Amino acid sequence: MAEPVRSVSMEERRARLGIRHGLAPGASFGGAIETARRLVGLHASDPTVPFLSVRARIKGFEPSQLEHELYDTKSLTKHMAMRRTLFVFPHDTLALAHSACSVAVARAQRKRLIKMIEDQSIAADGAGWLTKAENDVLAELSTHGPATGAQLSRSLPSIQAKLRYGEGSKWIGQAAVSSRVFTQLALDGRIRRGRPKRWTSSQHRWELDTPPPPVHEAQAIVGLVNRWLHSFGPGTELDLKWWTGLGVTKIRAALKALDAVPVDLDGQIGFLLPDDLDPVSSPDSWVAFLPSLDPTGMGWKDRHWYLGVHEAELFDRNGNIGPTVWADGRIVGGWAQLPDRQIRFKLLEDTSGELKEQARAEAAALEAWFDGTVVKPRFPTPLDKRLRN
C-alpha cells in the first residue's frame, strides 16, 4: 500500500462532517431527496428517524414533505440493503445499494427461508411453496391494490402458516411465515412499503413495485463506496466493511478502482477520493439534535474522533446509537422527548456558554416542531432511559 499523502486531523474530520452532512451553518441540503442522496441513505428501522434526520438539516421541513416523496411521487423508497438494514433511498442510490448489497441479502434470506419451510414441515418442496406464496401475494395486490400485511394474510390462506424460532434458547416463539414472504418480495424489489396511517407508524401497506435497474455487482460497489467516501471520507477499510456489510476483498477492489488515496488518521490508514484531498477549514460553530440511528452517528465503525468516551451512555447493546446532541462535529450529549412532550437534554462534557445556549434553543425548536406528537425511540439507550424517567 502506498504511503499516506498527508494527515487528516480529528478537527478536520469534524469540519468535513459538519459540512458534508448538512449540519454546519450554510451547509444545509435542498430537500428530502438531496438529504437522502448526500447521506447515502437514511436509516429507517425506526419509522420516525428519516423524518427527524431530514428535519435536522432542512429549515422549515414538515413531515408531509417527506411523505410526499415516499408515497406520492415515489422518488424515495424504503428498502433493505447494507447490513440487512432498512434505508430510505433516492432512485439512483437505490440501484447501487440493491445490486451491491440487497441482491446477496435476498439470496441468503431466500435460502434460509426455504430451509425453514422444509425443516418445519410446512412443505416438502420449500422453493415451490415460496414461489406460489409470492405469486399469490402479487396477484392479490394486483387485483385489490395496496394492503397491510394483516389484510393480505387474512385473504391468503397459503401464507398463514407459522414458523418456530429460537428453539433451544429463551427466545423461543412463533411468527407468521407471511412476514418473511413480504420481506423477501421487498428485498427482490417486487413490492414496496407504502403509506402508513401516520408518519410515526411502521404499520404500512404493501404495494406492487418494479425492481431497480440492475447494475453489475462490482460496478455497484464502486459507486456505493464512491458516494460514501464523498460524504463520509476519510474512512478506513474497516469503516467501509462495517457500513456496507461487504467483505474486505470487495472493499479493497472498489478503493483500487476509484484510485482512492491513503491518508493518515492518527496512526490509522484512511482513504479520500483523488479529487477531495484539499484541507477543509472549520465552519462556524453549530449544534444539532440528531435522532437515534441517524446516518451521521452510524456512519463509521471507528467513532472515537466524534464519540469520545460516551459509547456506553449513547449506544444500546446491539450497537444502535440513541438520540444525540452534537456540537462542532462531535457528540457532546443526548436528548429525549418526555411523555409530556418536553424535550430534555443532557450534556456529557463541558461546552462553552454559546454552545449551551444554542443547545437550549435547538431543544425548544425541536419541541415546537413536534407540535404535540410524541415519539419514543425503538432502540432505547441508557441515557435515553434516564432522561425519560
C-alpha positions in Angstrom: 0.0 0.0 0.0 1.2 3.5 -0.8 2.3 5.8 1.9 -0.3 8.4 3.2 -0.1 11.6 1.2 -1.0 13.7 4.2 -2.5 13.6 7.7 -6.2 14.4 8.4 -6.7 15.6 12.0 -9.7 15.0 14.1 -10.5 18.7 13.8 -10.6 18.4 10.0 -12.7 15.3 10.1 -15.2 17.1 12.3 -15.2 20.0 9.9 -15.9 17.7 7.0 -18.7 16.0 8.9 -20.4 19.3 9.7 -20.2 20.5 6.0 -20.8 17.2 4.1 -23.6 16.1 6.4 -25.5 19.4 6.1 -25.3 20.4 9.8 -22.9 23.4 9.8 -24.2 26.9 9.0 -24.7 27.4 5.3 -24.3 23.7 4.6 -28.0 22.6 4.8 -29.4 20.5 1.9 -32.1 21.4 -0.6 -34.7 18.9 0.4 -35.5 15.4 1.5 -34.2 13.8 -1.7 -30.9 15.6 -1.6 -30.5 14.7 2.1 -31.1 11.0 1.4 -28.6 11.1 -1.5 -25.9 13.1 0.3 -26.1 10.8 3.3 -26.1 7.7 1.1 -29.5 6.7 2.5 -31.4 7.4 5.7 -31.8 4.7 8.4 -35.5 3.7 8.6 -35.6 0.8 11.0 -37.4 3.2 13.3 -40.1 5.0 11.1 -39.6 8.4 12.7 -35.8 8.5 12.1 -35.9 9.6 8.4 -38.2 12.5 9.3 -36.0 13.6 12.2 -32.8 13.2 10.1 -34.2 15.5 7.4 -35.6 17.9 9.9 -32.1 18.4 11.4 -30.8 19.5 8.0 -33.7 21.4 6.3 -35.1 24.6 7.7 -38.9 24.7 7.6 -39.2 20.9 6.9 -42.5 19.3 7.7 -43.3 15.5 7.8 -45.7 15.9 4.9 -42.8 16.8 2.6 -41.0 13.5 3.1 -44.3 11.6 2.9 -45.0 13.2 -0.5 -41.6 12.0 -1.8 -42.1 8.5 -0.3 -45.7 7.8 -1.2 -47.0 10.3 -3.8 -44.1 10.9 -6.2 -42.3 7.8 -5.0 -39.0 9.5 -5.7 -37.8 7.9 -2.4 -38.1 4.2 -1.4 -37.7 2.3 1.8 -35.5 -0.7 1.0 -33.4 -3.2 2.9 -29.8 -3.1 1.9 -26.5 -2.6 3.8 -26.2 -4.9 6.9 -29.8 -6.1 6.2 -30.9 -2.7 7.5 -33.9 -0.7 6.2 -32.9 2.6 4.5 -34.7 5.4 2.6 -33.0 5.8 -0.9 -33.5 8.0 -3.9 -33.7 6.1 -7.2 -30.0 6.4 -8.2 -28.7 5.3 -4.8 -31.3 2.5 -4.6 -30.0 0.9 -7.8 -26.4 0.9 -6.4 -27.4 -0.4 -3.0 -29.7 -3.0 -4.4 -27.1 -4.5 -6.7 -24.2 -4.1 -4.3 -25.9 -5.4 -1.1 -29.6 -6.3 -1.4 -29.3 -9.0 -4.1 -26.9 -11.0 -1.9 -29.0 -10.5 1.2 -32.1 -11.6 -0.8 -30.3 -14.7 -2.0 -29.2 -15.7 1.5 -32.6 -14.9 3.0 -34.4 -17.0 0.4 -32.1 -20.0 1.0 -32.7 -19.7 4.8 -36.5 -19.4 4.4 -36.7 -22.3 2.1 -34.8 -24.5 4.6 -37.1 -23.4 7.5 -40.2 -24.2 5.4 -38.9 -27.7 4.7 -37.4 -28.4 8.2 -40.6 -27.3 9.9 -42.8 -29.4 7.6 -44.7 -26.6 6.1 -43.9 -28.0 2.7 -41.6 -30.7 1.4 -40.7 -28.5 -1.6 -39.8 -25.2 0.1 -38.8 -23.5 -3.1 -42.1 -24.4 -4.8 -44.1 -23.3 -1.8 -42.4 -20.0 -1.5 -42.8 -19.3 -5.3 -46.5 -20.0 -5.0 -46.9 -17.8 -1.9 -45.1 -14.9 -3.6 -47.2 -15.2 -6.7 -50.4 -15.3 -4.5 -49.3 -12.0 -2.8 -48.5 -10.3 -6.1 -51.8 -11.4 -7.6 -53.7 -10.1 -4.5 -52.0 -6.7 -4.7 -52.6 -6.5 -8.4 -56.3 -7.3 -8.1 -57.2 -5.4 -5.0 -54.5 -2.7 -4.6 -52.3 -1.9 -1.6 -52.9 -3.8 1.6 -51.5 -4.2 5.1 -49.7 -7.5 6.0 -52.7 -8.4 8.2 -55.1 -7.9 5.3 -53.0 -10.0 2.9 -52.7 -12.8 5.5 -56.5 -12.9 6.0 -57.1 -13.0 2.3 -54.4 -15.7 1.5 -54.6 -19.0 3.4 -51.4 -20.0 1.7 -49.3 -17.7 3.8 -51.0 -18.3 7.2 -48.6 -20.9 8.4 -46.4 -20.3 11.5 -42.6 -20.6 11.8 -40.9 -21.5 15.0 -37.8 -19.6 16.0 -35.3 -19.6 18.8 -35.6 -23.3 19.6 -33.1 -24.2 22.3 -33.0 -20.7 23.7 -35.0 -18.5 26.0 -36.3 -16.6 22.9 -38.4 -19.4 21.5 -41.6 -18.5 19.9 -43.7 -18.4 16.7 -44.0 -15.9 13.9 -46.2 -15.9 10.7 -44.3 -17.0 7.6 -46.2 -14.2 5.8 -43.9 -11.5 7.2 -40.9 -13.3 5.8 -42.6 -13.7 2.4 -43.3 -10.0 2.3 -39.7 -9.2 3.3 -38.4 -11.5 0.5 -40.6 -9.8 -2.1 -39.5 -6.4 -0.9 -35.8 -7.4 -1.0 -36.3 -8.5 -4.6 -37.9 -5.1 -5.4 -41.2 -6.6 -6.4 -43.2 -4.9 -3.6 -42.6 -1.8 -1.6 -43.6 -0.3 1.8 -46.5 2.1 1.1 -48.1 4.8 3.2 -48.7 4.1 6.9 -51.5 5.5 9.0 -49.2 8.3 10.2 -45.6 9.2 9.8 -44.7 7.8 13.2 -46.1 4.3 12.5 -44.5 1.3 10.9 -47.9 -0.3 10.1 -47.6 0.4 6.4 -49.4 -1.0 3.4 -47.6 -3.2 0.9 -47.9 -2.2 -2.8 -46.5 -3.5 -6.1 -43.2 -2.2 -7.2 -40.7 -2.7 -10.0 -37.2 -3.9 -9.2 -34.5 -1.2 -9.7 -32.4 -1.4 -12.9 -29.7 -4.0 -12.4 -26.1 -2.8 -12.1 -23.1 -5.2 -12.3 -22.2 -6.0 -8.7 -18.6 -4.8 -8.8 -19.7 -1.5 -10.5 -22.4 -1.0 -7.9 -20.0 -1.5 -5.1 -17.6 1.0 -6.6 -20.5 3.5 -7.0 -21.6 3.0 -3.4 -18.1 3.3 -2.0 -17.6 6.4 -4.1 -20.6 8.1 -2.6 -19.7 7.0 0.9 -16.2 8.5 0.6 -17.5 11.8 -0.8 -19.9 12.2 2.2 -18.1 10.3 5.0 -14.5 10.3 3.9 -11.8 10.0 5.1 -12.6 6.5 6.4 -10.8 3.2 6.8 -11.3 -0.2 5.2 -12.9 -1.3 8.5 -15.4 1.6 8.3 -16.4 0.7 4.8 -16.5 -3.0 5.6 -18.8 -2.4 8.5 -21.0 0.2 6.8 -21.6 -1.8 3.7 -21.6 -5.3 5.3 -19.4 -6.4 2.5 -16.1 -8.4 2.7 -12.8 -6.6 2.7 -11.7 -8.1 -0.7 -14.6 -6.3 -2.4 -13.9 -3.1 -0.5 -10.3 -3.1 -1.5 -11.2 -3.7 -5.1 -13.5 -0.7 -5.1 -10.9 1.5 -3.4 -8.4 0.5 -6.1 -10.9 1.1 -8.9 -11.5 4.6 -7.5 -7.8 5.4 -7.2 -8.6 6.2 -3.5 -5.7 8.0 -1.8 -4.4 6.8 1.6 -4.2 9.4 4.3 -3.0 9.2 7.9 -5.8 9.2 10.6 -3.9 9.4 13.9 -1.9 6.3 13.0 -4.6 4.5 11.0 -4.8 4.4 7.2 -7.9 6.1 5.8 -8.9 7.0 2.3 -10.1 10.0 0.3 -11.1 10.4 -3.3 -8.3 11.7 -5.5 -10.3 14.9 -6.2 -11.0 15.5 -2.5 -7.6 16.0 -1.0 -7.6 19.7 -0.1 -7.8 20.5 3.6 -11.1 21.6 4.9 -11.4 24.5 7.3 -13.7 24.5 10.3 -17.1 26.2 9.7 -18.8 28.5 12.2 -20.0 26.9 15.4 -23.0 24.7 15.2 -25.3 22.5 17.4 -27.6 19.7 16.2 -30.1 17.3 17.8 -29.9 14.1 15.8 -32.2 11.1 16.2 -31.3 7.6 17.1 -29.8 5.7 14.1 -29.0 9.0 12.2 -26.6 8.3 9.4 -24.0 10.6 10.9 -23.8 8.7 14.2 -23.9 5.3 12.4 -21.6 6.1 9.5 -18.3 4.8 10.9 -17.1 1.8 12.7 -14.3 3.7 14.5 -16.1 6.5 16.2 -13.5 7.8 18.8 -12.9 11.1 16.9 -16.5 12.2 17.3 -17.9 10.0 20.1 -15.2 10.2 22.7 -15.9 8.2 25.8 -19.7 8.3 25.5 -20.4 5.0 23.9 -21.8 3.2 27.0 -24.3 6.0 27.5 -25.4 6.6 23.9 -25.5 3.1 22.3 -27.7 0.1 23.1 -26.3 -3.4 23.5 -26.8 -4.1 19.8 -24.7 -1.1 18.6 -27.6 1.2 17.8 -27.0 4.9 18.6 -29.6 6.8 20.5 -30.7 10.5 20.2 -27.6 12.7 20.4 -26.6 16.3 20.8 -23.7 17.4 18.5 -21.5 20.4 18.7 -19.0 21.3 16.0 -18.6 17.7 14.7 -18.5 15.8 17.9 -21.1 14.3 20.2 -21.5 16.2 23.5 -24.7 14.8 24.9 -28.1 13.2 24.3 -31.7 14.1 24.3 -35.1 12.6 24.8 -38.8 13.5 24.4 -40.8 13.1 27.6 -44.4 11.9 27.7 -45.5 15.5 28.4 -43.9 16.5 25.0 -41.0 18.3 26.6 -37.5 17.9 25.1 -34.9 17.2 27.8 -31.2 17.0 27.0 -28.0 16.3 29.0 -24.5 17.5 28.1 -21.9 14.9 28.9 -18.9 17.2 28.6 -18.0 20.8 29.2 -19.1 23.2 26.4 -18.9 26.9 26.0 -21.8 29.1 27.2 -22.5 29.9 23.5 -22.9 26.2 22.7 -25.1 25.6 25.7 -27.4 28.5 24.6 -27.5 27.0 21.1 -28.5 23.6 22.6 -31.3 25.2 24.6 -32.6 27.0 21.5 -32.5 23.8 19.4 -34.3 21.9 22.1 -37.1 24.5 22.1 -37.2 24.5 18.3 -37.5 20.7 18.2 -40.2 20.7 20.8 -42.2 23.2 18.8 -41.6 21.2 15.6 -43.2 18.0 17.1 -46.3 20.1 17.6 -47.8 17.7 20.1 -46.7 14.5 18.5 -44.8 12.2 20.9 -42.3 9.6 19.7 -40.3 7.0 21.5 -37.1 5.5 20.1 -37.4 1.9 19.1 -33.9 1.2 20.4 -33.6 3.0 23.8 -30.1 3.6 25.2 -29.1 4.1 28.9 -29.1 7.9 28.7 -32.4 8.0 26.9 -34.0 5.8 29.5 -32.7 8.0 32.3 -33.8 11.2 30.7 -37.4 9.9 30.2 -37.7 8.6 33.8 
